[in-house]
């Protein structure tokens, strides 16, 4: 058994005994920490990673948000080592020193992404194995062909909302909404709940005055869904979680569903949007579109190597003071893995990235993302359907003028405005009515036979005159109005 230093008394905040990552490395203290929340970092993260390596080596002191410090691993081999090392590093953040002593409070901007929740992401050992087993087994029962058909059907609905205008913001009107419609179906909710779920999640993502009420609405929605499914199981992820041999409690079920939704919405949006940006701006990909070839899978791999949706995450907490790559990491001080920096380092050393999926975008080790397969299905079908419907689509602004959201974790565009020849959109059947009733729950087959009916695309109309991209708020209001009218048959 390894001898670990005994935990001593906790010094008060501000005491010199509070050695942050830079002090632990023998550096100059917090003054050496690189801020990861500035527009400059968002605009050129790879330049920042290169400077980190040159100054600090493979582990750099960083500031995630003002006053919250961590160590960032920018090396692929070292990142892989830490992600797989469950003996020295814990995923459970209840040992996070700064949160224990009150230096970081639960209302801190980065706390929701790092503080403990009773779900598979923030658990270790047997607790993690039990919760993850329920999630993995349930996701494995999703029929990828049915999922693909439903993504296509949802994509058609969203494209119809903006096709006649000749312009759109693919973030607010497509990439951020499609995963929510798919999750509405994956969870076995009523199709008519889709627009409300979209509205609720948009309020949460905006983090505005309505966010608290939206959080309550989401919890109420999940609670009601669980109650409905306990009365009548069907072929959906919620029912499979309920029926799983691990016998999750209602609170555990709710927490795993929130985890799935959080992990499958914003990161999925970023994967779709970042790949679309690449396909519409990079000659290696855009040049092939006019020839009828859509190298979507190659574009996804390129994004996962260089601009992964979660650029810096994989948070770990040393279980005891330890030396890693010549750096002293202190017990309870967060260590993040830069998937983006590590991948880029490995990609630059490789002669071939196309088809190579050895990147860390899905993490590694015991906490590797269990939803890689459905995530790729959703992204690839969403992109292919959009490019098929709007083959002459182009960016409405030069690619260098696109802006990125600030923050330490995600690689996310703030907007993705496009223009294209406008299409005449036929009036189709209501969205809710077009999805068949759930089939009877089958405990043996484990196949979800949603059997949605894809709609056909409509012929192009005359090209609309060029207009300025509208605001994200206006686009969201119009999209929600369209979705609500769609399922009502109006």
C-alpha positions as CSV (number, residue, x, y, z in Angstrom):
1,X,0.0,0.0,0.0
2,X,1.3,3.5,-0.9
3,X,2.1,5.7,2.1
4,X,0.2,9.0,1.7
5,X,0.8,12.2,3.7
6,X,-1.7,12.6,6.5
7,X,-4.3,15.4,6.0
8,X,-3.4,18.3,8.3
9,X,-5.5,21.3,9.4
10,X,-6.8,23.5,6.6
11,X,-5.1,27.0,6.6
12,X,-7.4,30.0,6.2
13,X,-7.9,31.6,2.7
14,X,-5.1,33.9,1.8
15,X,-2.5,32.2,4.0
16,X,0.9,31.5,2.4
17,X,0.3,27.8,3.1
18,X,-2.3,27.9,0.4
19,X,0.2,27.0,-2.3
20,X,-1.5,27.1,-5.7
21,X,-0.3,25.2,-8.8
22,X,2.4,27.7,-9.7
23,X,3.9,27.7,-6.2
24,X,3.7,23.9,-6.1
25,X,5.8,23.9,-9.3
26,X,8.3,26.2,-7.8
27,X,7.1,29.1,-10.0
28,X,6.2,32.7,-9.1
29,X,2.8,32.0,-7.6
30,X,-0.6,32.9,-9.0
31,X,1.0,35.8,-11.0
32,X,2.4,33.1,-13.3
33,X,-1.1,31.5,-14.0
34,X,-2.3,31.9,-17.5
35,X,-5.9,33.3,-17.7
36,X,-8.3,31.0,-19.7
37,X,-11.3,33.3,-19.7
38,X,-10.3,36.2,-21.9
39,X,-11.3,37.0,-25.5
40,X,-7.6,36.7,-26.4
41,X,-7.5,33.1,-25.2
42,X,-10.8,32.3,-27.0
43,X,-9.4,33.8,-30.3
44,X,-6.1,31.9,-30.3
45,X,-6.1,29.0,-27.8
46,X,-3.4,27.1,-29.7
47,X,-1.0,30.0,-29.6
48,X,-1.6,30.2,-25.8
49,X,-1.0,26.5,-25.4
50,X,2.3,26.8,-27.3
51,X,3.4,29.6,-25.0
52,X,2.4,27.5,-22.0
53,X,4.7,24.7,-23.2
54,X,7.6,27.0,-23.9
55,X,7.3,28.6,-20.5
56,X,6.2,25.9,-18.2
57,X,6.6,22.5,-20.0
58,X,3.8,20.0,-20.2
59,X,2.0,21.2,-17.0
60,X,1.1,24.9,-16.7
61,X,-0.5,27.0,-13.9
62,X,-3.8,28.5,-15.2
63,X,-6.6,30.7,-13.9
64,X,-10.0,29.3,-15.0
65,X,-11.9,32.3,-14.0
66,X,-10.8,35.2,-11.7
67,X,-9.5,33.6,-8.5
68,X,-9.9,30.0,-9.5
69,X,-6.5,28.3,-10.1
70,X,-5.6,24.9,-11.6
71,X,-2.9,23.0,-13.5
72,X,-3.4,22.4,-17.2
73,X,-1.8,19.4,-18.9
74,X,-0.9,20.1,-22.5
75,X,1.0,16.9,-23.4
76,X,-0.7,14.0,-25.1
77,X,1.3,11.2,-23.3
78,X,1.0,12.9,-19.9
79,X,-2.7,13.6,-20.4
80,X,-3.4,10.0,-21.3
81,X,-1.3,8.8,-18.3
82,X,-3.3,11.0,-15.8
83,X,-6.7,10.1,-17.3
84,X,-5.9,6.4,-16.8
85,X,-4.4,6.8,-13.3
86,X,-7.1,6.2,-10.8
87,X,-4.6,5.4,-8.0
88,X,-3.1,8.9,-7.8
89,X,-6.0,11.0,-9.3
90,X,-9.7,11.1,-8.3
91,X,-12.6,12.3,-10.4
92,X,-14.8,12.9,-7.4
93,X,-14.3,16.7,-6.6
94,X,-15.4,16.6,-3.0
95,X,-11.7,16.8,-2.1
96,X,-11.3,20.1,-4.0
97,X,-9.4,22.1,-1.5
98,X,-10.5,25.6,-2.6
99,X,-14.2,24.6,-2.4
100,X,-13.7,22.9,1.0
101,X,-12.2,26.0,2.5
102,X,-14.6,28.4,0.9
103,X,-12.2,30.0,-1.5
104,X,-14.4,28.9,-4.4
105,X,-18.2,29.0,-3.7
106,X,-21.0,27.1,-5.4
107,X,-22.0,30.3,-7.1
108,X,-18.7,30.6,-8.9
109,X,-19.0,30.6,-12.7
110,X,-16.9,27.4,-13.1
111,X,-18.4,25.6,-10.1
112,X,-21.3,23.9,-12.1
113,X,-18.7,22.2,-14.3
114,X,-16.4,21.1,-11.5
115,X,-18.4,20.7,-8.2
116,X,-19.7,17.3,-7.0
117,X,-23.0,15.9,-8.3
118,X,-24.2,12.3,-7.6
119,X,-23.7,11.1,-11.1
120,X,-21.3,8.9,-13.1
121,X,-19.1,11.9,-14.1
122,X,-18.2,12.9,-10.6
123,X,-17.9,9.4,-9.0
124,X,-15.1,6.9,-8.6
125,X,-14.7,3.2,-7.9
126,X,-17.8,1.1,-7.3
127,X,-20.2,4.1,-7.3
128,X,-18.9,5.1,-10.7
129,X,-19.1,1.6,-12.1
130,X,-22.7,1.2,-11.0
131,X,-23.9,4.5,-12.4
132,X,-21.9,4.3,-15.6
133,X,-23.1,0.7,-16.2
134,X,-26.7,1.9,-16.2
135,X,-25.9,4.7,-18.6
136,X,-23.8,2.6,-21.0
137,X,-26.2,-0.3,-21.0
138,X,-29.1,2.0,-21.8
139,X,-27.3,3.9,-24.6
140,X,-26.2,0.6,-26.1
141,X,-29.8,-0.3,-26.6
142,X,-30.5,2.6,-28.9
143,X,-30.9,1.5,-32.5
144,X,-28.4,3.7,-34.5
145,X,-30.6,3.4,-37.6
146,X,-33.6,4.6,-35.8
147,X,-31.5,7.4,-34.2
148,X,-30.2,8.4,-37.7
149,X,-33.8,8.6,-39.0
150,X,-35.0,10.7,-36.2
151,X,-32.0,13.1,-36.5
152,X,-32.9,13.5,-40.2
153,X,-36.5,14.1,-39.4
154,X,-35.6,16.7,-36.7
155,X,-33.1,18.3,-39.1
156,X,-35.8,18.7,-41.8
157,X,-38.0,20.4,-39.3
158,X,-35.4,23.0,-38.3
159,X,-34.2,23.6,-41.9
160,X,-37.8,24.3,-42.9
161,X,-37.9,27.1,-40.3
162,X,-35.2,29.1,-42.2
163,X,-34.9,27.7,-45.7
164,X,-37.3,30.3,-47.2
165,X,-35.3,33.2,-45.8
166,X,-32.0,32.5,-47.5
167,X,-30.0,33.1,-44.3
168,X,-29.7,31.7,-40.8
169,X,-27.5,31.5,-37.7
170,X,-26.7,27.8,-37.6
171,X,-25.9,28.0,-33.8
172,X,-29.2,29.4,-32.5
173,X,-31.4,27.9,-35.3
174,X,-29.9,24.5,-35.8
175,X,-26.9,23.2,-33.9
176,X,-28.1,24.2,-30.5
177,X,-31.7,23.0,-31.0
178,X,-31.4,19.7,-32.9
179,X,-29.7,17.8,-30.0
180,X,-32.6,18.8,-27.7
181,X,-35.2,17.5,-30.1
182,X,-33.3,14.2,-30.3
183,X,-33.0,14.0,-26.5
184,X,-36.7,14.6,-26.2
185,X,-37.2,11.4,-28.3
186,X,-34.3,9.5,-26.7
187,X,-35.8,10.0,-23.3
188,X,-39.3,9.0,-24.5
189,X,-41.0,12.3,-23.8
190,X,-44.1,13.3,-25.8
191,X,-43.1,14.9,-29.1
192,X,-45.2,17.9,-28.2
193,X,-42.8,18.5,-25.3
194,X,-39.9,19.2,-27.7
195,X,-40.5,23.0,-28.2
196,X,-40.9,23.5,-24.4
197,X,-37.7,21.6,-23.7
198,X,-35.8,23.7,-26.3
199,X,-37.1,26.9,-24.7
200,X,-36.2,25.8,-21.2
201,X,-32.6,24.7,-22.1
202,X,-32.1,28.0,-24.1
203,X,-32.9,29.9,-20.9
204,X,-30.5,27.8,-19.0
205,X,-27.7,28.3,-21.5
206,X,-28.2,32.0,-21.5
207,X,-27.5,32.2,-17.8
208,X,-29.8,35.2,-17.5
209,X,-32.6,36.2,-15.1
210,X,-34.7,33.3,-16.2
211,X,-32.1,30.7,-15.6
212,X,-33.1,29.8,-12.1
213,X,-36.8,29.3,-13.1
214,X,-35.7,27.3,-16.2
215,X,-33.7,25.0,-13.9
216,X,-36.8,24.4,-11.8
217,X,-38.8,23.8,-15.0
218,X,-36.2,21.2,-16.2
219,X,-36.3,19.4,-12.9
220,X,-40.1,19.4,-12.9
221,X,-40.0,18.0,-16.5
222,X,-37.7,15.2,-15.7
223,X,-39.6,14.3,-12.5
224,X,-42.8,14.2,-14.5
225,X,-41.2,12.0,-17.2
226,X,-39.9,9.6,-14.6
227,X,-43.3,9.3,-13.0
228,X,-44.9,8.6,-16.4
229,X,-42.3,6.0,-17.3
230,X,-42.7,4.2,-13.9
231,X,-46.4,3.8,-14.7
232,X,-45.6,2.4,-18.2
233,X,-42.2,1.5,-19.5
234,X,-41.4,1.8,-23.2
235,X,-38.5,1.6,-25.6
236,X,-36.5,4.6,-24.6
237,X,-33.5,5.5,-22.5
238,X,-35.5,6.7,-19.5
239,X,-37.3,3.3,-19.3
240,X,-34.1,1.4,-19.7
241,X,-32.5,3.3,-16.9
242,X,-35.5,2.6,-14.6
243,X,-35.5,-1.1,-15.5
244,X,-31.7,-1.5,-15.2
245,X,-30.5,-4.1,-12.6
246,X,-28.6,-1.4,-10.7
247,X,-32.0,-0.2,-9.4
248,X,-31.3,3.5,-9.4
249,X,-33.3,5.7,-7.1
250,X,-35.4,8.5,-8.5
251,X,-32.7,11.1,-7.5
252,X,-30.0,9.0,-9.1
253,X,-32.2,8.6,-12.2
254,X,-32.7,12.4,-12.4
255,X,-29.0,13.1,-11.9
256,X,-28.0,10.7,-14.7
257,X,-30.5,12.1,-17.1
258,X,-29.3,15.7,-16.3
259,X,-25.7,14.4,-17.0
260,X,-26.7,12.9,-20.3
261,X,-28.5,16.1,-21.3
262,X,-25.7,18.4,-20.3
263,X,-23.1,16.2,-22.0
264,X,-25.1,15.8,-25.1
265,X,-26.3,19.3,-25.8
266,X,-23.7,22.0,-25.7
267,X,-20.8,19.7,-26.7
268,X,-22.9,18.3,-29.4
269,X,-23.8,21.7,-30.6
270,X,-20.1,22.6,-30.7
271,X,-19.2,19.5,-32.6
272,X,-21.8,20.2,-35.3
273,X,-21.0,23.9,-35.6
274,X,-17.2,23.5,-35.6
275,X,-17.4,20.9,-38.3
276,X,-19.7,23.1,-40.4
277,X,-17.3,26.0,-40.0
278,X,-14.5,23.8,-41.3
279,X,-16.6,22.4,-44.2
280,X,-17.6,25.9,-45.3
281,X,-14.3,27.6,-45.0
282,X,-11.4,25.2,-45.4
283,X,-10.4,24.5,-49.0
284,X,-9.5,20.9,-48.1
285,X,-13.1,20.3,-47.4
286,X,-15.2,23.0,-49.0
287,X,-13.5,22.4,-52.4
288,X,-15.0,18.9,-52.4
289,X,-18.6,19.9,-51.7
290,X,-19.2,21.3,-55.2
291,X,-18.1,18.0,-56.6
292,X,-20.9,16.1,-54.8
293,X,-18.6,14.6,-52.1
294,X,-19.3,15.6,-48.5
295,X,-16.3,14.4,-46.4
296,X,-18.2,14.9,-43.2
297,X,-16.5,12.1,-41.2
298,X,-13.1,13.5,-42.1
299,X,-14.3,17.0,-41.0
300,X,-15.5,15.5,-37.7
301,X,-12.2,13.8,-37.1
302,X,-10.3,17.0,-37.9
303,X,-12.4,19.0,-35.4
304,X,-12.0,16.3,-32.7
305,X,-8.2,16.6,-33.2
306,X,-7.8,20.3,-33.3
307,X,-11.0,22.0,-32.0
308,X,-12.7,19.4,-29.8
309,X,-16.1,20.6,-28.4
310,X,-14.7,20.3,-24.8
311,X,-11.2,21.7,-25.2
312,X,-10.1,21.6,-21.6
313,X,-11.7,19.3,-19.1
314,X,-11.1,15.8,-17.8
315,X,-10.7,17.4,-14.3
316,X,-8.8,15.3,-11.8
317,X,-7.9,15.9,-8.2
318,X,-4.6,14.4,-6.8
319,X,-5.4,12.1,-3.9
320,X,-2.1,13.1,-2.2
321,X,0.9,15.3,-3.0
322,X,2.7,13.8,-6.0
323,X,5.4,14.7,-8.5
324,X,4.4,14.5,-12.2
325,X,6.7,15.5,-15.0
326,X,8.9,17.4,-12.5
327,X,5.9,19.4,-11.1
328,X,4.7,19.0,-7.5
329,X,0.9,18.6,-7.7
330,X,-0.8,19.2,-4.4
331,X,-3.6,17.1,-2.9
332,X,-7.0,18.5,-3.8
333,X,-5.7,21.1,-6.4
334,X,-7.6,20.6,-9.7
335,X,-5.7,19.3,-12.7
336,X,-7.3,19.7,-16.1
337,X,-6.4,17.9,-19.3
338,X,-6.3,20.1,-22.4
339,X,-7.7,17.8,-25.0
340,X,-7.2,20.5,-27.6
341,X,-3.5,21.1,-26.8
342,X,-2.7,17.4,-26.3
343,X,-4.4,16.4,-29.5
344,X,-2.8,19.2,-31.5
345,X,0.6,18.1,-30.2
346,X,0.0,14.5,-31.3
347,X,-1.6,15.6,-34.6
348,X,1.4,17.7,-35.5
349,X,3.7,14.7,-35.0
350,X,1.5,12.4,-37.1
351,X,1.5,12.2,-40.9
352,X,-2.1,11.1,-41.0
353,X,-5.2,12.3,-39.2
354,X,-7.9,11.3,-41.5
355,X,-9.6,8.2,-40.0
356,X,-7.3,8.3,-37.0
357,X,-9.4,8.4,-33.9
358,X,-6.6,8.1,-31.3
359,X,-7.4,11.7,-30.1
360,X,-8.5,12.4,-26.5
361,X,-11.7,14.3,-27.4
362,X,-13.8,11.6,-25.8
363,X,-11.4,11.5,-22.8
364,X,-9.8,8.2,-21.9
365,X,-9.7,5.6,-19.1
366,X,-12.6,4.7,-16.8
367,X,-14.4,8.0,-17.6
368,X,-14.1,7.9,-21.4
369,X,-17.4,9.2,-22.8
370,X,-19.9,6.4,-23.3
371,X,-21.9,8.3,-25.9
372,X,-19.3,8.5,-28.7
373,X,-21.3,6.4,-31.1
374,X,-24.6,8.2,-30.8
375,X,-22.8,11.6,-30.7
376,X,-21.1,10.9,-34.1
377,X,-24.4,9.7,-35.6
378,X,-26.2,12.8,-34.5
379,X,-23.4,15.1,-35.8
380,X,-22.8,13.4,-39.1
381,X,-26.5,13.1,-40.0
382,X,-27.2,16.7,-39.0
383,X,-24.4,18.0,-41.2
384,X,-25.1,15.8,-44.1
385,X,-28.8,16.6,-44.2
386,X,-28.1,20.4,-44.0
387,X,-25.6,20.3,-46.8
388,X,-27.9,18.1,-48.9
389,X,-30.8,20.5,-48.5
390,X,-28.7,23.7,-48.9
391,X,-25.8,22.7,-51.1
392,X,-24.9,26.3,-52.1
393,X,-24.7,27.5,-48.5
394,X,-21.8,29.8,-47.6
395,X,-20.6,31.8,-44.6
396,X,-22.2,35.2,-44.4
397,X,-19.0,36.7,-43.0
398,X,-15.4,35.9,-43.6
399,X,-14.3,33.0,-41.4
400,X,-11.7,35.2,-39.6
401,X,-14.6,37.4,-38.3
402,X,-16.4,34.6,-36.6
403,X,-16.1,34.9,-32.8
404,X,-15.7,32.3,-30.1
405,X,-17.4,32.2,-26.7
406,X,-15.1,32.9,-23.9
407,X,-14.5,30.4,-21.1
408,X,-11.9,27.8,-20.1
409,X,-13.7,24.6,-21.0
410,X,-15.5,24.7,-24.4
411,X,-14.4,25.5,-27.9
412,X,-17.7,27.1,-29.0
413,X,-18.6,29.6,-31.7
414,X,-20.8,32.5,-30.6
415,X,-22.6,32.5,-33.9
416,X,-22.4,30.9,-37.4
417,X,-24.2,33.1,-39.9
418,X,-24.8,31.6,-43.4
419,X,-26.6,32.5,-46.5
420,X,-27.9,30.4,-49.4
421,X,-30.5,30.4,-52.2
422,X,-33.9,30.6,-50.6
423,X,-36.2,27.6,-50.9
424,X,-39.9,27.4,-51.0
425,X,-41.0,25.3,-48.0
426,X,-44.0,23.0,-48.3
427,X,-46.5,22.8,-45.4
428,X,-45.8,19.4,-43.9
429,X,-47.7,17.4,-41.3
430,X,-47.3,18.5,-37.7
431,X,-44.0,17.5,-36.1
432,X,-45.6,15.8,-33.1
433,X,-48.1,13.8,-35.2
434,X,-45.4,12.5,-37.6
435,X,-43.6,10.5,-34.9
436,X,-45.2,7.1,-34.2
437,X,-46.3,6.1,-30.8
438,X,-43.6,4.3,-28.7
439,X,-43.5,0.6,-29.2
440,X,-44.1,-1.8,-26.3
441,X,-41.1,-2.1,-24.0
442,X,-39.2,-5.2,-24.8
443,X,-36.8,-6.3,-22.0
444,X,-35.1,-8.9,-24.3
445,X,-34.5,-7.2,-27.6
446,X,-33.3,-3.8,-26.4
447,X,-34.0,-2.2,-29.7
448,X,-35.9,1.1,-29.9
449,X,-38.0,1.0,-33.1
450,X,-39.0,4.7,-33.3
451,X,-39.7,4.4,-37.0
452,X,-40.0,8.2,-37.7
453,X,-40.9,9.2,-41.3
454,X,-38.3,11.5,-42.9
455,X,-39.7,14.4,-45.0
456,X,-38.6,15.1,-48.5
457,X,-36.7,18.2,-49.4
458,X,-38.4,20.9,-51.4
459,X,-37.2,22.5,-54.7
460,X,-35.1,25.7,-54.5
461,X,-36.7,29.1,-55.2
462,X,-35.2,32.3,-56.4
463,X,-32.2,33.5,-54.4
464,X,-33.1,36.1,-51.8
465,X,-31.3,39.5,-51.6
466,X,-28.4,39.7,-49.2
467,X,-29.3,40.8,-45.7
468,X,-27.5,41.4,-42.4
469,X,-27.7,38.3,-40.1
470,X,-30.4,38.9,-37.4
471,X,-29.7,38.8,-33.7
472,X,-29.5,35.4,-31.9
473,X,-32.4,36.5,-29.7
474,X,-34.6,37.3,-32.6
475,X,-33.7,34.0,-34.3
476,X,-34.5,32.0,-31.2
477,X,-37.9,33.7,-30.7
478,X,-38.8,33.0,-34.3
479,X,-37.6,29.4,-34.1
480,X,-39.6,28.6,-30.9
481,X,-42.6,30.1,-32.5
482,X,-42.1,27.9,-35.6
483,X,-41.6,24.7,-33.5
484,X,-44.7,25.4,-31.4
485,X,-46.8,26.0,-34.5
486,X,-45.3,23.0,-36.2
487,X,-46.5,20.4,-33.7
488,X,-49.8,22.1,-33.4
489,X,-50.3,21.8,-37.1
490,X,-50.6,25.5,-37.7
